[in-house]
Amino acid sequence: MVPAHIVAKIHELEIYTRRLLNGALVGDSRSAVKGAGFEFDQLRDYQVGDDIRFIDWNSSARSHKFLVRQYRQERNRNVLLMVDISGSGAYAASDQVRTQVVASIASVLALVAEYGKDHVGLILFSDKVHTFIPPSSGKLHVRHIMESAFNSAGSGTTNIAAALAYVAGLKYKDAVVFLISDFIESPQEAENRVNYDTPTLLRIMSKRHDFIVIRCLDRYEEQFPDLGFITVEDSEHSTHCMIDACSSGAVQQWLQDRITQQNTLFKRCGVDLLSVALDRPFIPDIVRFFRRRMLY
């Protein structure tokens, strides 16, 4: 049974997202790849290498030059949503808890994919993959994805590499893959995972799929307020420690270095990055981004 507040949230997202989609077309099942298909697109000048079977001889005779008939191909794409549900998702410095923001992002992407008649699937992970819903289409399927995303309580540590390895091993080729996470991962744990190499997996994903990273951070995870000495809790390991949160302290530098290192890694691996702030409206930005992406 899905709690009433989740049903209400899903209904609200559906109305808002569909209103945005109806206001500006995000995409349909036609690709911009040109070739032999089912729907005529345009006549264009013949180019060396074109198939002579597509020359329009009547139009060519009238214009005194060779013209080729060009068609749009029908194509349904697979959209895979990788959603981080680790313990750090329980963090919130405002009224927006990260797990709810991440679920909302995944829901909006699923709604846009359904609107474009594409197939969408869901992978929920923390230190391992917990749930895999294979790509499919239809409003009931998308509603199932949204309910699963919102019903997943944040727990466990983060293992980005394990999730990437899982998706890299799936049979889907040339999919559109979104990795939605805060990318807060213990360096010590990452180093101990000798079976996985995150940079290599990122490169594999970027070459094999249309791969986009969506990083969800609170403003305090980028620039911590000047609070002096405070006690903080690691929500993934249930440990506590005292830190010096002065504006000129090491914490500020560490936060800035982490963002810079991530940006450098994604760029080096050919991965596109979209950053989302937890305390600012993000749905219109997600819809606009997906619109540009899916219309090529």
C-alpha positions as CSV (number, residue, x, y, z in Angstrom):
1,M,0.0,0.0,0.0
2,V,1.4,3.4,-1.0
3,P,1.1,6.0,1.7
4,A,-1.4,8.8,1.0
5,H,1.2,11.6,1.1
6,I,3.3,9.8,-1.6
7,V,0.2,9.4,-3.8
8,A,-0.5,13.1,-3.4
9,K,3.1,14.0,-4.3
10,I,3.0,11.8,-7.4
11,H,-0.3,13.3,-8.5
12,E,1.1,16.8,-8.1
13,L,4.2,15.9,-10.1
14,E,2.2,14.4,-12.9
15,I,0.0,17.5,-13.2
16,Y,2.9,19.9,-13.1
17,T,5.1,18.0,-15.4
18,R,2.4,17.3,-18.0
19,R,1.5,21.0,-17.9
20,L,5.1,21.9,-18.8
21,L,5.2,19.2,-21.5
22,N,2.0,20.4,-23.1
23,G,3.4,23.9,-23.1
24,A,6.6,23.0,-24.9
25,L,7.0,19.7,-26.8
26,V,9.8,17.7,-25.2
27,G,10.1,15.0,-27.8
28,D,8.3,12.2,-29.6
29,S,9.1,8.8,-30.8
30,R,10.7,10.1,-34.0
31,S,14.4,10.4,-34.1
32,A,16.3,13.0,-36.0
33,V,18.3,10.2,-37.6
34,K,17.6,10.3,-41.3
35,G,17.3,7.4,-43.6
36,A,14.8,4.8,-44.9
37,G,11.7,5.0,-42.7
38,F,8.0,5.4,-42.6
39,E,7.5,9.2,-42.6
40,F,8.7,11.5,-45.4
41,D,10.8,14.4,-44.1
42,Q,12.2,16.5,-47.0
43,L,13.8,16.6,-50.4
44,R,17.5,17.5,-50.4
45,D,20.4,17.6,-52.9
46,Y,22.0,14.3,-53.8
47,Q,25.4,13.7,-52.0
48,V,28.1,11.3,-52.9
49,G,27.3,8.0,-51.1
50,D,23.5,8.4,-51.0
51,D,21.5,5.3,-52.0
52,I,20.3,5.9,-55.6
53,R,17.0,4.1,-54.7
54,F,15.9,7.3,-52.9
55,I,16.5,9.7,-55.8
56,D,13.2,11.4,-56.6
57,W,13.4,11.3,-60.4
58,N,10.3,13.5,-61.1
59,S,11.5,16.3,-58.8
60,S,15.1,16.0,-60.1
61,A,13.8,16.4,-63.7
62,R,11.9,19.6,-62.8
63,S,14.8,21.2,-60.9
64,H,17.5,20.0,-63.2
65,K,19.5,18.5,-60.4
66,F,19.5,15.2,-58.5
67,L,17.2,15.3,-55.4
68,V,16.9,12.6,-52.7
69,R,13.8,11.8,-50.6
70,Q,14.7,11.8,-46.9
71,Y,12.6,10.1,-44.3
72,R,12.4,10.1,-40.5
73,Q,12.9,6.7,-38.8
74,E,10.6,5.6,-36.0
75,R,12.6,4.6,-32.9
76,N,11.7,3.9,-29.3
77,R,14.5,4.5,-26.9
78,N,15.4,2.9,-23.6
79,V,15.8,5.4,-20.7
80,L,17.5,4.0,-17.6
81,L,17.2,5.9,-14.3
82,M,20.0,5.0,-11.7
83,V,18.8,6.4,-8.4
84,D,21.1,6.6,-5.3
85,I,19.1,5.6,-2.1
86,S,22.0,5.5,0.3
87,G,21.9,6.9,3.9
88,S,23.2,10.3,2.9
89,G,19.8,10.9,1.2
90,A,18.3,11.5,4.6
91,Y,20.1,14.8,4.9
92,A,18.2,18.1,4.7
93,A,19.3,21.7,5.6
94,S,15.9,22.9,4.4
95,D,12.4,21.5,4.0
96,Q,13.6,19.4,1.0
97,V,15.0,16.0,2.1
98,R,17.4,14.7,-0.6
99,T,15.6,11.3,-1.0
100,Q,12.4,13.2,-2.0
101,V,14.3,15.5,-4.4
102,V,16.0,12.5,-6.0
103,A,12.7,10.6,-6.3
104,S,11.1,13.7,-7.8
105,I,13.9,14.1,-10.4
106,A,13.5,10.4,-11.4
107,S,9.7,10.8,-11.6
108,V,9.9,13.8,-13.9
109,L,12.4,12.0,-16.2
110,A,10.1,9.0,-16.3
111,L,7.1,11.2,-17.1
112,V,9.0,12.9,-19.9
113,A,10.1,9.6,-21.3
114,E,6.5,8.3,-21.2
115,Y,5.3,11.5,-23.0
116,G,7.8,10.8,-25.8
117,K,6.6,7.1,-26.0
118,D,10.0,5.8,-24.9
119,H,10.7,2.9,-22.6
120,V,11.9,3.7,-19.1
121,G,13.5,1.5,-16.4
122,L,14.6,2.1,-12.8
123,I,17.7,1.0,-10.8
124,L,17.7,1.7,-7.1
125,F,21.1,1.3,-5.4
126,S,23.2,2.1,-2.4
127,D,26.2,-0.2,-1.6
128,K,24.5,-2.6,-4.0
129,V,21.7,-2.7,-6.5
130,H,18.4,-3.2,-4.6
131,T,15.8,-2.9,-7.3
132,F,15.7,-3.2,-11.1
133,I,12.6,-2.4,-13.0
134,P,13.2,-3.3,-16.7
135,P,12.4,-0.6,-19.3
136,S,8.8,-0.6,-20.5
137,S,6.2,2.0,-21.4
138,G,2.7,3.1,-20.4
139,K,1.2,5.2,-17.7
140,L,0.8,2.3,-15.2
141,H,4.5,1.4,-15.6
142,V,5.6,5.0,-15.0
143,R,3.4,5.2,-12.0
144,H,5.1,2.0,-10.6
145,I,8.5,3.6,-11.1
146,M,7.4,6.7,-9.3
147,E,6.0,4.8,-6.4
148,S,9.1,2.7,-6.1
149,A,11.4,5.8,-6.1
150,F,9.4,7.5,-3.4
151,N,8.9,4.4,-1.3
152,S,12.6,3.7,-1.0
153,A,14.0,4.8,2.3
154,G,17.6,6.0,2.3
155,S,20.0,3.5,4.0
156,G,23.4,2.0,3.5
157,T,26.6,3.4,2.1
158,T,27.2,4.6,-1.5
159,N,28.9,2.4,-4.1
160,I,28.7,4.2,-7.4
161,A,31.1,1.7,-9.1
162,A,28.9,-1.3,-8.3
163,A,25.8,0.4,-9.7
164,L,27.8,1.3,-12.9
165,A,29.1,-2.2,-13.3
166,Y,25.6,-3.6,-12.9
167,V,24.2,-1.3,-15.6
168,A,27.2,-1.8,-17.9
169,G,26.4,-5.6,-17.8
170,L,22.8,-5.2,-18.9
171,K,21.8,-6.1,-22.5
172,Y,20.6,-2.6,-23.4
173,K,22.7,-0.8,-26.0
174,D,22.7,2.9,-26.8
175,A,20.3,3.7,-24.0
176,V,19.8,7.1,-22.4
177,V,21.1,6.6,-18.8
178,F,20.7,9.1,-15.9
179,L,22.8,8.6,-12.8
180,I,21.1,10.6,-9.9
181,S,23.2,10.9,-6.8
182,D,24.9,13.2,-4.3
183,F,28.2,11.4,-5.0
184,I,29.1,11.4,-1.4
185,E,31.3,8.3,-1.1
186,S,33.9,7.4,1.5
187,P,37.4,7.6,-0.1
188,Q,38.6,4.7,2.0
189,E,35.7,2.5,1.0
190,A,36.2,3.4,-2.7
191,E,39.9,2.5,-2.5
192,N,39.1,-0.9,-1.0
193,R,36.8,-1.9,-3.9
194,V,39.5,-3.4,-6.0
195,N,36.9,-5.1,-8.3
196,Y,35.6,-1.8,-9.5
197,D,37.3,1.1,-11.2
198,T,34.9,4.1,-11.2
199,P,36.8,6.2,-13.9
200,T,36.9,3.2,-16.2
201,L,33.3,2.4,-15.7
202,L,32.3,6.1,-16.4
203,R,34.2,6.0,-19.7
204,I,32.5,2.7,-20.6
205,M,29.1,4.1,-19.9
206,S,29.8,7.4,-21.8
207,K,30.9,5.4,-24.9
208,R,28.1,2.8,-24.7
209,H,25.2,5.0,-23.8
210,D,24.0,8.6,-23.8
211,F,25.1,9.0,-20.2
212,I,24.2,12.0,-18.0
213,V,25.1,12.5,-14.3
214,I,22.7,14.5,-12.1
215,R,24.4,15.7,-8.9
216,C,22.0,16.7,-6.1
217,L,23.6,18.8,-3.4
218,D,22.4,21.1,-0.6
219,R,24.0,24.5,-0.6
220,Y,25.7,23.7,2.7
221,E,27.5,20.8,1.0
222,E,29.2,23.2,-1.3
223,Q,29.7,26.2,1.1
224,F,29.3,25.4,4.7
225,P,28.2,28.2,7.0
226,D,30.6,29.7,9.5
227,L,29.5,28.0,12.7
228,G,32.8,27.4,14.5
229,F,33.3,24.0,16.2
230,I,30.2,21.7,15.7
231,T,29.4,18.0,16.0
232,V,28.2,16.3,12.9
233,E,26.9,12.8,12.1
234,D,27.8,10.6,9.2
235,S,24.3,9.2,8.2
236,E,25.8,6.3,6.2
237,H,28.0,5.0,9.1
238,S,26.2,6.4,12.1
239,T,29.4,8.0,13.5
240,H,29.9,11.4,15.0
241,C,32.8,13.8,15.0
242,M,33.6,17.4,15.7
243,I,34.7,19.7,12.9
244,D,35.9,23.3,12.7
245,A,33.4,25.0,10.4
246,C,35.1,28.4,10.3
247,S,34.9,30.1,7.0
248,S,38.7,29.9,6.6
249,G,39.0,26.3,7.9
250,A,39.9,23.1,6.2
251,V,36.2,22.0,5.8
252,Q,35.5,24.8,3.3
253,Q,38.5,23.9,1.3
254,W,37.7,20.2,1.3
255,L,34.2,20.8,0.1
256,Q,35.4,23.0,-2.8
257,D,38.1,20.5,-3.7
258,R,35.6,17.6,-3.8
259,I,33.4,19.5,-6.3
260,T,36.4,20.4,-8.4
261,Q,37.7,16.8,-8.4
262,Q,34.3,15.5,-9.4
263,N,33.9,18.0,-12.2
264,T,37.3,17.2,-13.5
265,L,36.6,13.4,-13.4
266,F,33.3,13.7,-15.3
267,K,34.9,16.0,-17.9
268,R,37.8,13.6,-18.4
269,C,35.5,10.6,-18.8
270,G,33.3,12.4,-21.3
271,V,30.3,12.5,-19.0
272,D,27.7,15.3,-19.1
273,L,26.9,16.8,-15.7
274,L,23.7,18.5,-14.5
275,S,23.8,20.0,-11.0
276,V,20.6,20.3,-9.0
277,A,20.3,22.4,-5.8
278,L,18.0,21.0,-3.2
279,D,16.7,24.3,-2.0
280,R,15.8,25.7,-5.5
281,P,13.1,24.8,-8.1
282,F,14.5,22.2,-10.5
283,I,11.7,20.6,-12.4
284,P,11.6,23.2,-15.3
285,D,15.4,22.8,-15.7
286,I,15.1,19.0,-15.8
287,V,12.3,19.2,-18.4
288,R,14.3,21.7,-20.6
289,F,17.4,19.6,-20.3
290,F,15.6,16.4,-21.4
291,R,13.9,18.3,-24.2
292,R,17.2,19.3,-25.7
293,R,18.7,15.8,-25.1
294,M,15.9,13.8,-26.7
295,L,15.4,16.0,-29.7
296,Y,19.1,15.6,-30.6
